[in-house]
Amino acid sequence: MTTASARHILVSSEQACEDLKTQIQAGEKSFEDAAAQFSQCPSGQKGGDLGSFGPGMMVPEFDKVVFNEEVGQVHGPIQTQFGYHLVEITERNA
């Protein structure tokens, strides 16, 4: 079974998501620091770390990115019923 590991940052607006993505990509903040400071998910206290999971364990919008996009990149904004996410895929194996 395919599994992946990822971190995410959950915020309430698309603009906040875009702003954080810009700061992370510019090297102004690390993904972990941004998650700890801004994420509305309890995982933010662990740098946004969601651990390892398989397909179907997260919402479909999340799965689509985590199991199809490039590992090691920051993806988003991804809108779900929870808000807007930035996702960094840290590992994926088949």
Secondary structure, DSSP 8 states (H G I E B T S, - for coil): --EEEEEEEEES-HHHHHHHHHHHHTTSS-HHHHHHHH-SSGGGGGTTEEEEE-TTSS-HHHHHHHTTS-TTSEEEEEEETTEEEEEEEEEEE-
